[in-house]
């Protein structure tokens, strides 16, 4: 699972979704999906814009969390 950390970066910089949208040109619908971690595809252009805005690396925007899959062997 990929966990999005954009809302954390926004809180650290005290930015609203509107602030990020104005600075990056990302639309309201897409910004809302980033904020709540429901986005499915992320254009590299958005990653670039967000990294510039937050002065960070791509791995600061997301985190990989392994699934807790339980495998049973019979």
Residue, then its C-alpha position, 0 to 999 in steps of 0.5 A: x500500500x502507498x500512503x500519501x503524506x501530502x497532508x502532513x507536508x501541508x500541515x508543516x507549512x501551514x498550507x491549505x488545499x487552496x494554497x497548494x492548488x494556486x501554487x501548482x495549478x493542480x485542480x480541486x478534484x485532484x488536490x482533494x484526492x491527494x489530500x485524502x490519499x485516494x488518487x490512483x495515478x500521479x503524473x510526474x509533472x505533479x510530483x515535480x511541482x509538489x517537490x518544488x513547492x515543499x522543497x522535498x524529495x519524492x519519497x517525502x510525498x509517499x510512503x510504502x507500507x507492506x500489506x499484512x497478508x497472511x498466507x496459510x499453507x495447507 
